[in-house]
Amino acid sequence: MDKILSGVITLAIVGKPNVGKSTFFNKVLNKDLSPVSEIPGTTTDLFIDNILYKNRTFKLIDSGGLKRKGKSKSDEQKYITKESLKAIYLADVVLFMIEADKEFTKTDKQICRLVLDKGKGLIFVINKIDLVDELKKIKNEYIYYIKNLFSDALLEDPFSICSLKLEFPKKILDEVISIHSRLRKNFDNKDLNKALQDAINKNKIPVYSRFRPKIKYIKQVSTRPIIFKIFGNQANKLSLDYQKYLAKSLSKKFNIKGFKIFLRFVSAENPFKSKKY
């Protein structure tokens, strides 16, 4: 008998109302646990159940549909929004579902930004592909939006499905496992510092107020989320664009995909600053 690996992977299914979250949830579980209807707002509470895949236990969470603030004033919708945000906070990875025949909206952007800023893994799934003719064009448009809207993270291209005809989504769950593993990875300090220096050599640190900040070293201080501290002279004066450049360079170097890494910049104190003569 194969050994069940320790560590439950919590996957939250999130998106606007009626995008097919509950259908996907039920298909993966192979049971009708979460209510399904063409009426938006059918799912109000969180539905949670476990499956076993590749000796890993997945805790799946189906959430209600998130609406933009102007349409979230009813008590019921406020409750749905509260429960959906709870699902995001509980998750290791969030599966964000969008419809093939709909545009990526401001609300979608806000939800995904929240997911990334909370240090969660993020996977995009385009559902209802049976409703469109030019899937390749639509998928490329979504890839363009995602890469530009969330340029501070390396994200995988969206998966495309039809929930109604869905077979067990092995590729999606394989990617969830990969992201879950990456979120827990510890990086070697020597490798980190070489990658940081390579990035600086490739793109020189810009001058700030007639002084060029100097980076000395980097170290990892956290997993889930992954946080690196970068130390140096006036390191906290680096421009936002250059901070994003360093984060992207490190993500590419170490193939950190599916979530955002966080950089904390620490400036060395001047030893003569408080010295009196």
MIDOSE-1310 file (N, C-alpha, C; in nm, 2 decimals, decimal comma, always signed):
residues 277
mdki	+0,08/-0,12/+0,00/+0,00/+0,00/+0,00/+0,09/+0,12/+0,00; +0,06/+0,22/-0,09/+0,13/+0,34/-0,10/+0,12/+0,43/+0,03; +0,22/+0,49/+0,07/+0,22/+0,58/+0,19/+0,15/+0,71/+0,15; +0,06/+0,76/+0,23/+0,00/+0,89/+0,21/+0,09/+0,99/+0,27
lsgv	+0,13/+1,09/+0,18/+0,22/+1,19/+0,22/+0,16/+1,29/+0,32; +0,24/+1,34/+0,41/+0,19/+1,43/+0,51/+0,16/+1,57/+0,45; +0,08/+1,64/+0,52/+0,05/+1,78/+0,47/-0,07/+1,79/+0,38; -0,18/+1,84/+0,43/-0,30/+1,86/+0,35/-0,28/+1,98/+0,26
itla	-0,32/+1,97/+0,13/-0,32/+2,08/+0,04/-0,46/+2,14/+0,03; -0,47/+2,26/+0,07/-0,61/+2,33/+0,07/-0,62/+2,41/-0,06; -0,72/+2,37/-0,14/-0,74/+2,44/-0,27/-0,88/+2,50/-0,27; -0,89/+2,63/-0,28/-1,01/+2,71/-0,28/-1,05/+2,74/-0,42
ivgk	-1,18/+2,72/-0,46/-1,23/+2,75/-0,59/-1,30/+2,88/-0,58; -1,25/+2,98/-0,65/-1,30/+3,12/-0,63/-1,33/+3,18/-0,77; -1,43/+3,27/-0,77/-1,46/+3,34/-0,89/-1,60/+3,41/-0,88; -1,64/+3,48/-0,99/-1,77/+3,55/-0,99/-1,88/+3,44/-0,99
pnvg	-2,01/+3,49/-0,96/-2,12/+3,40/-0,96/-2,14/+3,33/-1,10; -2,18/+3,20/-1,09/-2,23/+3,13/-1,21/-2,12/+3,10/-1,31; -1,99/+3,09/-1,27/-1,88/+3,06/-1,36/-1,86/+2,91/-1,37; -1,92/+2,83/-1,28/-1,91/+2,69/-1,29/-1,82/+2,63/-1,18
kstf	-1,81/+2,71/-1,07/-1,72/+2,66/-0,96/-1,78/+2,53/-0,89; -1,91/+2,53/-0,86/-1,97/+2,42/-0,80/-1,97/+2,29/-0,88; -2,00/+2,31/-1,01/-1,99/+2,20/-1,11/-1,85/+2,14/-1,11; -1,75/+2,22/-1,11/-1,61/+2,17/-1,11/-1,59/+2,10/-0,98
fnkv	-1,63/+2,16/-0,87/-1,61/+2,10/-0,73/-1,67/+1,96/-0,73; -1,80/+1,95/-0,77/-1,87/+1,82/-0,77/-1,81/+1,72/-0,86; -1,76/+1,76/-0,98/-1,70/+1,67/-1,07/-1,57/+1,61/-1,02; -1,49/+1,69/-0,95/-1,36/+1,64/-0,89/-1,39/+1,54/-0,78
lnkd	-1,49/+1,57/-0,70/-1,53/+1,48/-0,59/-1,61/+1,36/-0,63; -1,66/+1,37/-0,75/-1,75/+1,26/-0,81/-1,87/+1,24/-0,72; -1,93/+1,36/-0,67/-2,05/+1,35/-0,59/-2,12/+1,49/-0,60; -2,25/+1,49/-0,58/-2,33/+1,61/-0,58/-2,34/+1,67/-0,44
lspv	-2,23/+1,74/-0,40/-2,23/+1,80/-0,26/-2,27/+1,94/-0,26; -2,22/+2,02/-0,36/-2,25/+2,16/-0,37/-2,36/+2,18/-0,46; -2,46/+2,27/-0,43/-2,58/+2,29/-0,51/-2,54/+2,36/-0,64; -2,60/+2,31/-0,75/-2,57/+2,37/-0,88/-2,70/+2,42/-0,94
seip	-2,69/+2,55/-1,00/-2,81/+2,61/-1,06/-2,77/+2,71/-1,16; -2,85/+2,75/-1,25/-2,82/+2,86/-1,35/-2,85/+2,99/-1,28; -2,91/+2,99/-1,16/-2,94/+3,11/-1,09/-2,81/+3,16/-1,01; -2,76/+3,28/-1,04/-2,64/+3,32/-0,97/-2,67/+3,33/-0,82
gttt	-2,57/+3,30/-0,74/-2,59/+3,31/-0,59/-2,64/+3,19/-0,53; -2,65/+3,08/-0,60/-2,70/+2,95/-0,54/-2,61/+2,90/-0,43; -2,48/+2,91/-0,44/-2,39/+2,87/-0,34/-2,37/+2,99/-0,24; -2,40/+2,97/-0,12/-2,38/+3,08/-0,02/-2,28/+3,04/+0,09
dlfi	-2,29/+2,92/+0,14/-2,19/+2,87/+0,24/-2,07/+2,81/+0,17; -1,97/+2,79/+0,25/-1,85/+2,71/+0,19/-1,88/+2,56/+0,20; -1,85/+2,49/+0,09/-1,86/+2,35/+0,09/-1,72/+2,29/+0,09; -1,69/+2,20/+0,18/-1,56/+2,15/+0,20/-1,56/+2,00/+0,20
dnil	-1,47/+1,94/+0,12/-1,45/+1,79/+0,12/-1,31/+1,76/+0,08; -1,27/+1,63/+0,11/-1,14/+1,59/+0,08/-1,13/+1,48/-0,03; -1,02/+1,49/-0,11/-1,00/+1,38/-0,21/-0,85/+1,34/-0,19; -0,82/+1,22/-0,24/-0,68/+1,17/-0,23/-0,63/+1,16/-0,38
yknr	-0,52/+1,22/-0,41/-0,46/+1,22/-0,54/-0,31/+1,21/-0,53; -0,25/+1,11/-0,59/-0,10/+1,09/-0,59/-0,05/+1,09/-0,44; -0,13/+1,02/-0,36/-0,09/+1,00/-0,22/-0,09/+1,13/-0,14; -0,16/+1,23/-0,20/-0,17/+1,36/-0,13/-0,32/+1,39/-0,10
tfkl	-0,34/+1,44/+0,02/-0,48/+1,47/+0,06/-0,51/+1,62/+0,02; -0,61/+1,64/-0,06/-0,66/+1,77/-0,10/-0,78/+1,80/-0,02; -0,78/+1,92/+0,04/-0,91/+1,98/+0,09/-0,96/+2,08/+0,00; -1,07/+2,05/-0,07/-1,13/+2,13/-0,17/-1,24/+2,22/-0,10
idsg	-1,24/+2,35/-0,14/-1,33/+2,45/-0,08/-1,41/+2,51/-0,20; -1,54/+2,49/-0,20/-1,62/+2,56/-0,30/-1,68/+2,69/-0,24; -1,66/+2,80/-0,30/-1,71/+2,93/-0,24/-1,82/+2,99/-0,33; -1,90/+3,08/-0,27/-2,00/+3,15/-0,34/-1,93/+3,26/-0,43
glkr	-2,01/+3,31/-0,52/-1,96/+3,40/-0,62/-1,94/+3,54/-0,57; -1,82/+3,60/-0,60/-1,78/+3,73/-0,56/-1,83/+3,84/-0,66; -1,90/+3,94/-0,61/-1,95/+4,05/-0,70/-1,87/+4,18/-0,66; -1,88/+4,27/-0,76/-1,82/+4,40/-0,73/-1,89/+4,47/-0,62
kgks	-1,83/+4,57/-0,55/-1,88/+4,63/-0,43/-2,02/+4,69/-0,45; -2,05/+4,75/-0,57/-2,18/+4,81/-0,60/-2,29/+4,71/-0,60; -2,26/+4,58/-0,62/-2,36/+4,48/-0,62/-2,36/+4,39/-0,50; -2,28/+4,43/-0,40/-2,26/+4,34/-0,28/-2,33/+4,40/-0,15
ksde	-2,44/+4,47/-0,17/-2,49/+4,54/-0,06/-2,60/+4,46/+0,02; -2,65/+4,36/-0,04/-2,75/+4,28/+0,03/-2,69/+4,20/+0,14; -2,76/+4,17/+0,24/-2,71/+4,09/+0,36/-2,66/+3,95/+0,31; -2,73/+3,89/+0,22/-2,69/+3,76/+0,16/-2,56/+3,77/+0,09
qkyi	-2,55/+3,87/+0,00/-2,42/+3,88/-0,08/-2,30/+3,92/+0,01; -2,33/+4,00/+0,12/-2,23/+4,03/+0,21/-2,17/+3,91/+0,28; -2,27/+3,82/+0,31/-2,23/+3,69/+0,38/-2,15/+3,60/+0,28; -2,19/+3,60/+0,15/-2,12/+3,52/+0,05/-1,98/+3,57/+0,03
tkes	-1,97/+3,71/+0,03/-1,84/+3,77/+0,01/-1,75/+3,74/+0,13; -1,80/+3,74/+0,25/-1,73/+3,71/+0,37/-1,68/+3,57/+0,37; -1,76/+3,48/+0,33/-1,73/+3,33/+0,33/-1,62/+3,31/+0,21; -1,64/+3,38/+0,10/-1,54/+3,36/-0,01/-1,40/+3,41/+0,03
lkai	-1,40/+3,52/+0,10/-1,27/+3,57/+0,14/-1,21/+3,48/+0,25; -1,29/+3,42/+0,33/-1,25/+3,32/+0,43/-1,18/+3,20/+0,35; -1,24/+3,16/+0,24/-1,18/+3,05/+0,16/-1,04/+3,08/+0,11; -1,03/+3,21/+0,07/-0,89/+3,25/+0,02/-0,79/+3,25/+0,13
ylad	-0,83/+3,30/+0,25/-0,74/+3,30/+0,37/-0,70/+3,16/+0,41; -0,80/+3,06/+0,40/-0,77/+2,92/+0,44/-0,68/+2,85/+0,34; -0,68/+2,89/+0,21/-0,62/+2,82/+0,11/-0,47/+2,82/+0,10; -0,41/+2,72/+0,05/-0,27/+2,72/+0,01/-0,26/+2,77/-0,13
vvlf	-0,35/+2,72/-0,21/-0,36/+2,76/-0,36/-0,51/+2,80/-0,39; -0,52/+2,90/-0,47/-0,66/+2,94/-0,51/-0,67/+2,91/-0,66; -0,78/+2,84/-0,70/-0,81/+2,82/-0,84/-0,91/+2,93/-0,87; -0,87/+3,02/-0,96/-0,96/+3,13/-0,99/-1,03/+3,10/-1,13
miea	-1,16/+3,09/-1,13/-1,23/+3,04/-1,24/-1,29/+3,16/-1,32; -1,28/+3,16/-1,45/-1,33/+3,27/-1,53/-1,41/+3,20/-1,65; -1,50/+3,28/-1,71/-1,58/+3,22/-1,82/-1,51/+3,26/-1,96; -1,51/+3,16/-2,05/-1,45/+3,18/-2,18/-1,52/+3,29/-2,26
dkef	-1,65/+3,31/-2,24/-1,72/+3,41/-2,32/-1,74/+3,54/-2,24; -1,66/+3,57/-2,14/-1,67/+3,69/-2,06/-1,53/+3,76/-2,05; -1,53/+3,89/-2,03/-1,41/+3,96/-2,02/-1,35/+3,95/-1,88; -1,22/+3,97/-1,86/-1,16/+3,98/-1,73/-1,19/+4,12/-1,68
tktd	-1,26/+4,12/-1,56/-1,31/+4,25/-1,51/-1,22/+4,31/-1,40; -1,26/+4,43/-1,36/-1,19/+4,49/-1,25/-1,20/+4,41/-1,12; -1,32/+4,35/-1,10/-1,34/+4,27/-0,98/-1,25/+4,15/-0,98; -1,24/+4,08/-1,10/-1,15/+3,97/-1,11/-1,00/+4,01/-1,07
kqic	-0,96/+4,13/-1,12/-0,83/+4,18/-1,10/-0,81/+4,20/-0,95; -0,91/+4,26/-0,88/-0,90/+4,29/-0,74/-0,89/+4,16/-0,65; -0,97/+4,06/-0,69/-0,96/+3,93/-0,62/-0,83/+3,86/-0,63; -0,78/+3,86/-0,76/-0,65/+3,79/-0,78/-0,54/+3,87/-0,72
rlvl	-0,55/+4,00/-0,72/-0,44/+4,08/-0,65/-0,44/+4,05/-0,50; -0,56/+4,03/-0,44/-0,57/+3,99/-0,30/-0,50/+3,86/-0,27; -0,53/+3,76/-0,36/-0,47/+3,63/-0,35/-0,32/+3,64/-0,35; -0,27/+3,71/-0,45/-0,12/+3,72/-0,46/-0,06/+3,79/-0,34
dkgk	-0,12/+3,90/-0,30/-0,07/+3,98/-0,19/-0,08/+3,91/-0,05; -0,16/+3,81/-0,05/-0,17/+3,72/+0,07/-0,07/+3,61/+0,07; +0,01/+3,60/-0,04/+0,11/+3,50/-0,05/+0,06/+3,36/-0,09; -0,06/+3,36/-0,15/-0,12/+3,23/-0,19/-0,08/+3,19/-0,33
glif	-0,09/+3,06/-0,36/-0,07/+3,02/-0,49/-0,19/+3,05/-0,58; -0,17/+3,07/-0,71/-0,28/+3,12/-0,79/-0,28/+3,04/-0,92; -0,39/+2,98/-0,96/-0,41/+2,91/-1,09/-0,53/+2,97/-1,15; -0,52/+2,99/-1,28/-0,64/+3,04/-1,36/-0,70/+2,92/-1,44
vink	-0,83/+2,91/-1,44/-0,90/+2,81/-1,52/-1,01/+2,88/-1,60; -1,00/+2,87/-1,73/-1,11/+2,92/-1,82/-1,21/+2,81/-1,84; -1,33/+2,84/-1,79/-1,44/+2,74/-1,80/-1,54/+2,78/-1,92; -1,62/+2,68/-1,95/-1,73/+2,70/-2,05/-1,67/+2,72/-2,19
idlv	-1,56/+2,65/-2,22/-1,50/+2,67/-2,35/-1,59/+2,62/-2,47; -1,69/+2,54/-2,43/-1,79/+2,50/-2,53/-1,87/+2,61/-2,59; -1,87/+2,73/-2,52/-1,95/+2,84/-2,56/-1,88/+2,93/-2,66; -1,76/+2,90/-2,69/-1,68/+2,99/-2,78/-1,62/+2,92/-2,90
delk	-1,60/+2,99/-3,01/-1,54/+2,93/-3,13/-1,39/+2,95/-3,14; -1,34/+3,07/-3,10/-1,20/+3,10/-3,11/-1,13/+3,09/-2,97; -1,11/+2,96/-2,92/-1,06/+2,94/-2,79/-0,91/+2,99/-2,79; -0,83/+2,96/-2,89/-0,69/+3,00/-2,89/-0,67/+3,15/-2,88
kikn	-0,75/+3,22/-2,95/-0,75/+3,37/-2,94/-0,79/+3,42/-2,80; -0,89/+3,36/-2,75/-0,94/+3,40/-2,62/-0,84/+3,37/-2,51; -0,78/+3,25/-2,52/-0,68/+3,21/-2,42/-0,55/+3,30/-2,43; -0,51/+3,34/-2,55/-0,40/+3,43/-2,57/-0,43/+3,57/-2,51
eyiy	-0,55/+3,61/-2,52/-0,59/+3,74/-2,46/-0,58/+3,73/-2,31; -0,63/+3,62/-2,25/-0,62/+3,61/-2,11/-0,48/+3,60/-2,06; -0,39/+3,53/-2,14/-0,25/+3,52/-2,10/-0,19/+3,66/-2,10; -0,22/+3,74/-2,20/-0,17/+3,88/-2,21/-0,22/+3,96/-2,09
yikn	-0,34/+3,95/-2,06/-0,40/+4,03/-1,94/-0,33/+3,99/-1,81; -0,31/+3,86/-1,79/-0,26/+3,81/-1,67/-0,11/+3,85/-1,65; -0,03/+3,84/-1,76/+0,11/+3,87/-1,75/+0,13/+4,02/-1,73; +0,04/+4,10/-1,78/+0,05/+4,25/-1,77/+0,00/+4,30/-1,63
lfsd	-0,12/+4,24/-1,59/-0,18/+4,29/-1,47/-0,11/+4,24/-1,35; -0,04/+4,12/-1,36/+0,03/+4,07/-1,24/+0,17/+4,04/-1,27; +0,24/+4,15/-1,32/+0,38/+4,14/-1,37/+0,48/+4,11/-1,25; +0,43/+4,13/-1,13/+0,52/+4,10/-1,01/+0,53/+3,96/-0,97
alle	+0,46/+3,87/-1,05/+0,46/+3,73/-1,02/+0,47/+3,65/-1,15; +0,54/+3,53/-1,15/+0,54/+3,44/-1,26/+0,42/+3,35/-1,25; +0,33/+3,35/-1,34/+0,21/+3,27/-1,33/+0,20/+3,18/-1,45; +0,15/+3,06/-1,43/+0,13/+2,96/-1,54/+0,02/+3,01/-1,63
dpfs	+0,02/+2,97/-1,76/-0,09/+3,00/-1,85/-0,22/+2,93/-1,80; -0,33/+2,99/-1,83/-0,46/+2,94/-1,78/-0,49/+2,80/-1,84; -0,55/+2,71/-1,76/-0,61/+2,59/-1,80/-0,74/+2,62/-1,87; -0,78/+2,54/-1,96/-0,91/+2,56/-2,03/-1,00/+2,43/-2,01
icsl	-1,12/+2,44/-1,97/-1,20/+2,33/-1,94/-1,35/+2,35/-1,98; -1,43/+2,25/-1,98/-1,57/+2,26/-1,98/-1,62/+2,18/-1,86; -1,66/+2,24/-1,75/-1,69/+2,17/-1,63/-1,80/+2,06/-1,65; -1,89/+2,09/-1,73/-2,00/+1,99/-1,76/-1,95/+1,86/-1,82
klef	-1,84/+1,87/-1,89/-1,79/+1,75/-1,96/-1,65/+1,71/-1,90; -1,62/+1,76/-1,78/-1,49/+1,74/-1,72/-1,46/+1,60/-1,67; -1,35/+1,55/-1,71/-1,29/+1,43/-1,65/-1,20/+1,47/-1,54; -1,15/+1,38/-1,47/-1,07/+1,41/-1,35/-0,95/+1,50/-1,39
pkki	-0,94/+1,62/-1,33/-0,84/+1,72/-1,38/-0,70/+1,70/-1,33; -0,63/+1,60/-1,38/-0,50/+1,56/-1,33/-0,40/+1,67/-1,35; -0,40/+1,74/-1,47/-0,30/+1,84/-1,49/-0,31/+1,96/-1,40; -0,44/+1,99/-1,37/-0,46/+2,10/-1,27/-0,41/+2,07/-1,13
ldev	-0,45/+1,95/-1,09/-0,40/+1,91/-0,95/-0,25/+1,89/-0,95; -0,19/+1,84/-1,06/-0,04/+1,83/-1,06/+0,02/+1,97/-1,04; -0,04/+2,07/-1,10/+0,02/+2,20/-1,09/+0,00/+2,26/-0,95; -0,12/+2,22/-0,89/-0,14/+2,26/-0,75/-0,03/+2,20/-0,66
isih	+0,00/+2,07/-0,68/+0,10/+2,00/-0,60/+0,24/+2,08/-0,62; +0,27/+2,11/-0,74/+0,39/+2,18/-0,77/+0,40/+2,32/-0,70; +0,30/+2,39/-0,70/+0,29/+2,52/-0,64/+0,31/+2,51/-0,49; +0,23/+2,41/-0,43/+0,24/+2,38/-0,29/+0,38/+2,35/-0,25
srlr	+0,45/+2,27/-0,33/+0,59/+2,24/-0,30/+0,68/+2,36/-0,31; +0,66/+2,44/-0,41/+0,75/+2,56/-0,43/+0,73/+2,66/-0,31; +0,61/+2,67/-0,26/+0,58/+2,76/-0,15/+0,66/+2,72/-0,02; +0,70/+2,60/-0,02/+0,77/+2,55/+0,10/+0,92/+2,53/+0,08
knfd	+0,97/+2,57/-0,03/+1,11/+2,55/-0,06/+1,20/+2,65/+0,01; +1,31/+2,60/+0,06/+1,42/+2,68/+0,12/+1,54/+2,68/+0,02; +1,59/+2,80/-0,01/+1,69/+2,82/-0,11/+1,83/+2,84/-0,04; +1,93/+2,79/-0,11/+2,06/+2,80/-0,06/+2,11/+2,95/-0,07
nkdl	+2,17/+3,00/+0,04/+2,22/+3,14/+0,05/+2,32/+3,17/-0,06; +2,41/+3,07/-0,09/+2,51/+3,10/-0,19/+2,45/+3,11/-0,33; +2,35/+3,03/-0,36/+2,28/+3,04/-0,49/+2,20/+3,17/-0,50; +2,14/+3,21/-0,39/+2,06/+3,33/-0,38/+2,15/+3,45/-0,41
nkal	+2,26/+3,46/-0,34/+2,35/+3,57/-0,36/+2,41/+3,58/-0,50; +2,44/+3,47/-0,55/+2,49/+3,47/-0,69/+2,39/+3,52/-0,79; +2,26/+3,47/-0,77/+2,15/+3,51/-0,86/+2,13/+3,66/-0,84; +2,13/+3,71/-0,72/+2,11/+3,85/-0,70/+2,22/+3,94/-0,77
qdai	+2,35/+3,90/-0,75/+2,46/+3,97/-0,81/+2,45/+3,97/-0,96; +2,41/+3,85/-1,02/+2,39/+3,84/-1,16/+2,29/+3,94/-1,21; +2,18/+3,95/-1,14/+2,07/+4,05/-1,18/+2,12/+4,19/-1,17; +2,20/+4,22/-1,07/+2,25/+4,36/-1,05/+2,35/+4,39/-1,17
nknk	+2,44/+4,29/-1,20/+2,53/+4,31/-1,31/+2,46/+4,33/-1,44; +2,35/+4,26/-1,46/+2,28/+4,27/-1,59/+2,21/+4,41/-1,60; +2,16/+4,46/-1,49/+2,08/+4,58/-1,49/+2,13/+4,67/-1,37; +2,21/+4,76/-1,39/+2,27/+4,84/-1,28/+2,17/+4,91/-1,19
ipvy	+2,20/+4,92/-1,06/+2,11/+4,99/-0,97/+2,11/+5,14/-1,00; +1,99/+5,19/-1,02/+1,98/+5,34/-1,05/+2,02/+5,43/-0,93; +2,06/+5,55/-0,96/+2,10/+5,64/-0,86/+1,98/+5,70/-0,79; +1,99/+5,72/-0,66/+1,89/+5,78/-0,58/+1,94/+5,90/-0,51
srfr	+1,89/+6,02/-0,55/+1,94/+6,14/-0,48/+2,09/+6,16/-0,48; +2,15/+6,14/-0,60/+2,30/+6,15/-0,62/+2,38/+6,04/-0,55; +2,31/+5,94/-0,51/+2,38/+5,83/-0,44/+2,32/+5,70/-0,50; +2,41/+5,60/-0,53/+2,36/+5,48/-0,58/+2,36/+5,37/-0,47
pkik	+2,24/+5,33/-0,43/+2,23/+5,23/-0,32/+2,32/+5,11/-0,35; +2,37/+5,05/-0,25/+2,46/+4,93/-0,27/+2,40/+4,81/-0,20; +2,39/+4,70/-0,27/+2,33/+4,58/-0,22/+2,45/+4,49/-0,17; +2,44/+4,44/-0,05/+2,54/+4,36/+0,00/+2,51/+4,21/+0,00
yikq	+2,39/+4,17/+0,05/+2,36/+4,03/+0,04/+2,21/+4,00/+0,06; +2,17/+3,88/+0,04/+2,03/+3,84/+0,05/+2,02/+3,71/+0,13; +1,91/+3,70/+0,20/+1,88/+3,57/+0,27/+1,73/+3,55/+0,28; +1,70/+3,42/+0,28/+1,56/+3,38/+0,29/+1,52/+3,38/+0,44
vstr	+1,40/+3,44/+0,47/+1,36/+3,44/+0,61/+1,23/+3,38/+0,63; +1,16/+3,33/+0,52/+1,03/+3,27/+0,54/+0,99/+3,19/+0,42; +0,90/+3,09/+0,45/+0,83/+3,02/+0,35/+0,68/+3,04/+0,38; +0,60/+3,01/+0,27/+0,45/+3,03/+0,29/+0,40/+3,16/+0,35
piif	+0,43/+3,27/+0,30/+0,49/+3,30/+0,17/+0,64/+3,30/+0,18; +0,70/+3,30/+0,06/+0,85/+3,31/+0,05/+0,89/+3,46/+0,06; +0,97/+3,48/+0,16/+1,02/+3,62/+0,18/+1,17/+3,62/+0,19; +1,23/+3,71/+0,11/+1,37/+3,73/+0,11/+1,40/+3,87/+0,17
kifg	+1,51/+3,88/+0,25/+1,56/+4,01/+0,30/+1,68/+4,04/+0,22; +1,69/+4,16/+0,17/+1,80/+4,21/+0,10/+1,87/+4,33/+0,18; +1,99/+4,31/+0,21/+2,06/+4,41/+0,30/+2,16/+4,49/+0,21; +2,18/+4,62/+0,25/+2,28/+4,70/+0,19/+2,27/+4,84/+0,23
nqan	+2,36/+4,93/+0,17/+2,36/+5,07/+0,21/+2,24/+5,14/+0,13; +2,15/+5,20/+0,20/+2,03/+5,26/+0,15/+1,95/+5,17/+0,06; +1,95/+5,04/+0,10/+1,87/+4,94/+0,02/+1,73/+4,97/+0,01; +1,67/+5,04/+0,11/+1,53/+5,07/+0,11/+1,50/+5,19/+0,02
klsl	+1,60/+5,25/-0,04/+1,58/+5,36/-0,14/+1,57/+5,31/-0,28; +1,58/+5,18/-0,30/+1,57/+5,13/-0,44/+1,43/+5,17/-0,49; +1,42/+5,20/-0,62/+1,30/+5,24/-0,68/+1,20/+5,12/-0,69; +1,07/+5,14/-0,69/+0,98/+5,03/-0,70/+1,00/+4,95/-0,82
dyqk	+1,03/+5,01/-0,94/+1,05/+4,94/-1,06/+1,17/+4,84/-1,05; +1,28/+4,89/-0,98/+1,40/+4,81/-0,96/+1,37/+4,69/-0,86; +1,29/+4,72/-0,76/+1,25/+4,61/-0,67/+1,17/+4,50/-0,74; +1,08/+4,55/-0,83/+1,00/+4,45/-0,91/+1,10/+4,37/-1,01
ylak	+1,20/+4,44/-1,06/+1,29/+4,37/-1,15/+1,37/+4,27/-1,07; +1,41/+4,29/-0,95/+1,49/+4,20/-0,87/+1,40/+4,08/-0,84; +1,27/+4,10/-0,80/+1,18/+3,99/-0,77/+1,16/+3,90/-0,89; +1,14/+3,97/-1,00/+1,11/+3,89/-1,13/+1,23/+3,81/-1,17
slsk	+1,35/+3,87/-1,15/+1,48/+3,80/-1,18/+1,50/+3,68/-1,10; +1,47/+3,69/-0,97/+1,49/+3,58/-0,88/+1,38/+3,47/-0,91; +1,26/+3,51/-0,94/+1,16/+3,41/-0,97/+1,19/+3,33/-1,10; +1,24/+3,40/-1,20/+1,28/+3,33/-1,32/+1,40/+3,24/-1,30
kfni	+1,50/+3,29/-1,22/+1,62/+3,21/-1,20/+1,59/+3,08/-1,13; +1,50/+3,08/-1,03/+1,47/+2,96/-0,95/+1,34/+2,90/-0,99; +1,28/+2,94/-1,10/+1,15/+2,89/-1,15/+1,04/+2,89/-1,04; +1,03/+3,01/-0,98/+0,93/+3,02/-0,87/+0,80/+3,07/-0,94
kgfk	+0,72/+2,98/-0,97/+0,60/+3,01/-1,05/+0,47/+2,98/-0,96; +0,37/+3,06/-0,99/+0,24/+3,03/-0,93/+0,20/+3,12/-0,81; +0,30/+3,20/-0,77/+0,27/+3,29/-0,66/+0,37/+3,41/-0,66; +0,35/+3,50/-0,57/+0,44/+3,62/-0,56/+0,54/+3,60/-0,45
iflr	+0,67/+3,64/-0,48/+0,77/+3,64/-0,37/+0,77/+3,78/-0,31; +0,82/+3,79/-0,19/+0,82/+3,92/-0,12/+0,97/+3,95/-0,09; +1,01/+4,07/-0,12/+1,14/+4,12/-0,09/+1,13/+4,23/+0,02; +1,21/+4,22/+0,12/+1,22/+4,32/+0,23/+1,36/+4,38/+0,22
fvsa	+1,36/+4,51/+0,21/+1,49/+4,57/+0,19/+1,53/+4,64/+0,33; +1,66/+4,60/+0,37/+1,71/+4,65/+0,50/+1,83/+4,73/+0,48; +1,83/+4,85/+0,52/+1,95/+4,94/+0,51/+2,04/+4,93/+0,63; +2,17/+4,92/+0,60/+2,27/+4,91/+0,71/+2,28/+5,05/+0,78
enpf	+2,29/+5,04/+0,91/+2,30/+5,17/+0,99/+2,44/+5,22/+0,97; +2,45/+5,35/+0,97/+2,58/+5,42/+0,97/+2,64/+5,42/+1,11; +2,75/+5,35/+1,13/+2,81/+5,34/+1,26/+2,85/+5,47/+1,33; +2,87/+5,57/+1,24/+2,91/+5,70/+1,30/+2,80/+5,80/+1,32
kskk	+2,67/+5,75/+1,28/+2,56/+5,84/+1,28/+2,53/+5,91/+1,42; +2,54/+5,83/+1,53/+2,50/+5,88/+1,66/+2,63/+5,90/+1,75; +2,75/+5,89/+1,69/+2,87/+5,90/+1,76/+2,90/+6,05/+1,78; +2,93/+6,08/+1,91/+2,96/+6,22/+1,94/+3,11/+6,24/+1,96
y	+3,16/+6,35/+1,92/+3,31/+6,38/+1,93/+3,33/+6,50/+2,02
